[in-house]
Amino acid sequence: MTGEAGVSAGGRFDGRVALVTGAGSGIGAACASRLAAEGACVGVLDLSAATARATAAAIRARGGTAMALTCDVSDEKQVEESVAALIASFGRVDVLHSNAACLDPGVYGRDRDLADMDVAVWDRTMEVNLRGAMLLVKHTVPAMPDGGAIVVTSSVSGLTGDADHAAYGASKAALIGFTRYVATMYGFRGIRCNAVAPALVMTATARRVLTPDQLADKAAERLLPWPCTPDDVAALVTFLASSDARCITGQTIALDSGTLAHRPEHALRQRHPTPCPRARPRGGGEWGKRDLRSVGNGM
């Protein structure tokens, strides 16, 4: 665990202290930057010391206050030391954004079929994604003033099923339940806890690794013509962390450009020209739009 600090801007979080995990890149970096831009003193926590320092330096270069922290969120001693370092510098923690997740290709890339699951992959995913969130709440809530806010990064993977990434999806589903428990346990102190559940977020990594066909598949699932960006997530996280959301707690909000808002008929038509080998179109002949709509509605 290491730390370093810098200066402050003004805004909605002026004088408040925020801790963002997984803040070295992507969603976490965008959320840390947005909180700092709105006046928060931000603890930028990441497993990678280099990326934590880079995000903190970028915040300071824009006139914000940031402290870089290096920590494996699944390690209680490291979490305790990191939170203590932040409190030693800024006095308390008003906002926690528990965002860190295990996306290591050696783990996430092997998170496939349950029948072939390496238990070490399952365990590491749960350690980072779920145990990490618990440890962060455990060590920040005692230093959090009444009226504080906690935001957890879940995923649409926690709201649906899929053919792979079972450990990741199960951990994100567990975080939704965890969010409700935290909201229930600490609501009497005015501490709120909510979760955000993004679908595909166009981070630099996503742009680099996803193929055109994969991007087209994702686009076919959406109602809106644009995908989510890290800045979109940051806008929702800062809203939920702010007093503007003072009556919202225990909720999970999807950022998915409409992916979950409809029956996936468009995707069904693309992927299954003959929707189901056991189904037959009305009156024989070719499948039409009405027939496909019936399949989408469960016949």
Residue pairs with C-beta under 8 A, 6 or more apart in sequence:
1 69
1 70
1 71
1 78
1 81
1 82
1 85
2 49
2 68
2 69
2 70
3 67
3 68
3 69
3 82
3 85
3 86
3 89
4 53
4 56
4 67
4 68
5 41
5 65
5 66
5 67
5 89
6 56
6 59
6 60
6 64
6 65
6 66
6 67
7 60
7 63
7 64
7 65
8 14
8 39
8 41
8 63
8 64
8 65
9 36
9 37
9 38
9 39
9 62
9 63
9 64
9 65
10 39
11 37
11 38
11 39
12 38
12 39
12 238
12 242
12 243
12 244
13 35
13 38
13 39
13 40
13 94
13 95
13 238
13 241
13 242
14 38
14 39
14 40
15 39
16 39
16 40
16 41
16 94
16 95
17 40
17 41
17 42
17 43
17 86
17 90
17 91
17 92
17 93
17 94
17 95
18 32
18 35
18 40
18 41
18 42
18 43
18 93
18 94
18 95
18 96
18 97
18 241
19 42
19 43
19 45
19 83
19 86
19 93
19 95
19 96
19 97
19 136
19 140
20 28
20 31
20 32
20 35
20 42
20 43
20 44
20 45
20 97
20 99
21 28
21 45
21 46
21 71
21 73
21 97
21 98
21 99
21 100
21 132
21 136
22 28
22 45
22 46
22 47
22 99
22 100
22 101
22 153
23 29
23 31
23 32
23 42
23 44
23 45
23 46
23 52
23 55
23 99
24 44
24 46
24 47
24 48
24 50
24 51
24 52
24 54
24 55
25 46
25 51
25 55
25 203
25 204
25 205
26 201
26 203
26 204
26 205
26 230
27 99
27 153
27 198
27 201
27 203
27 230
27 233
27 234
28 46
28 55
28 97
28 99
28 100
29 44
29 51
29 55
29 58
29 230
30 229
30 230
30 231
30 233
30 234
31 97
31 99
31 230
31 233
31 234
31 237
31 238
32 42
32 44
32 55
32 59
32 66
32 97
33 55
33 58
33 59
33 62
33 64
33 234
34 231
34 234
34 235
34 237
34 238
35 42
35 95
35 97
35 234
35 237
35 238
35 241
36 42
36 59
36 62
36 64
36 65
36 66
37 62
37 64
38 238
40 65
40 94
40 95
41 65
41 66
41 67
41 89
41 90
42 56
42 59
42 64
42 65
42 66
42 67
43 66
43 67
43 69
43 82
43 86
43 90
43 93
44 52
44 55
44 56
44 59
44 66
44 67
44 68
44 69
45 52
45 69
45 70
45 71
45 73
45 82
45 100
46 52
46 55
46 69
46 70
46 71
46 100
47 70
47 71
47 72
47 73
47 100
48 70
49 68
49 70
52 68
52 69
52 70
53 68
55 66
55 68
56 66
56 67
56 68
57 66
57 68
59 65
59 66
60 66
67 85
67 86
67 89
67 90
69 82
69 85
69 86
70 82
71 78
71 79
71 81
71 82
72 78
72 128
73 79
73 98
73 100
73 128
73 131
73 132
73 133
73 135
73 136
74 124
74 127
74 128
74 131
74 132
74 135
76 135
76 139
79 132
79 135
79 136
79 138
79 139
80 139
83 93
83 136
83 139
83 140
83 143
86 93
87 93
87 143
92 143
92 144
92 145
93 140
93 143
93 144
93 148
94 144
94 145
94 148
94 149
95 148
95 149
95 150
95 151
95 241
96 136
96 137
96 140
96 144
96 148
96 149
96 150
96 151
97 150
97 151
97 152
97 153
97 237
97 241
98 132
98 133
98 136
98 137
98 150
98 151
98 152
98 153
99 152
99 153
100 128
100 129
100 132
101 128
101 129
101 153
101 168
101 171
102 108
102 124
102 125
102 127
102 128
102 129
102 168
103 205
104 124
107 121
107 124
107 125
108 125
108 165
108 168
110 118
110 121
111 117
111 121
111 122
111 125
111 164
111 165
111 166
111 167
111 168
112 164
112 165
112 166
113 164
113 166
114 166
117 166
117 167
121 167
122 167
125 167
125 168
125 171
126 167
126 170
126 171
126 174
129 168
129 171
129 172
129 174
129 175
130 171
130 174
130 175
130 178
133 152
133 175
133 178
134 178
137 150
137 182
137 193
140 150
141 148
141 150
141 186
141 191
144 191
146 189
146 190
146 191
147 189
147 190
147 191
147 243
148 189
148 190
148 191
148 192
149 191
149 192
149 193
149 194
149 240
149 241
149 242
149 245
150 182
150 191
150 192
150 193
150 194
151 193
151 194
151 195
151 196
151 237
151 240
151 241
152 175
152 178
152 179
152 182
152 193
152 194
152 195
152 196
153 175
153 195
153 196
153 198
153 233
154 172
154 173
154 175
154 176
154 179
154 195
154 196
154 197
154 252
155 168
155 169
155 172
155 197
155 198
155 199
156 197
156 198
156 199
156 254
156 256
156 259
156 260
157 165
157 168
157 169
157 172
157 173
158 169
158 170
158 171
158 172
158 173
158 174
158 175
158 176
158 197
158 252
159 173
159 176
159 197
159 252
159 254
159 260
160 169
160 260
161 169
162 169
172 197
175 195
176 195
176 197
176 252
179 193
179 194
179 195
179 250
179 251
179 252
180 193
180 250
182 191
182 193
183 192
183 193
183 194
183 249
183 250
184 250
186 193
187 249
187 250
192 240
192 245
192 246
192 248
192 249
193 249
193 250
194 240
194 245
194 248
194 249
194 250
194 251
194 252
194 253
195 251
195 252
195 253
196 233
196 236
196 237
196 240
196 252
196 253
196 255
197 252
197 253
197 254
197 255
197 256
198 228
198 233
198 254
198 255
198 256
199 218
199 221
199 222
199 227
199 228
199 254
199 255
199 256
199 257
199 259
199 260
200 206
200 218
200 227
200 228
201 227
201 228
201 229
201 230
201 232
201 233
201 255
202 227
202 228
202 229
202 230
203 230
210 218
217 267
217 270
218 227
219 225
219 227
220 266
220 267
220 270
221 259
221 264
221 266
221 267
222 256
222 257
222 258
222 259
223 257
223 258
223 259
223 261
223 262
224 257
224 258
226 257
227 257
228 255
228 256
228 257
232 255
233 255
236 253
236 255
239 245
240 248
240 253
254 260
263 296
263 297
264 296
265 292
265 293
265 296
268 275
268 292
268 295
268 296
269 292
273 287
274 287
275 287
275 291
275 292
275 295
276 295
279 295
279 299
281 287
281 288
281 291
282 290
282 291
282 294
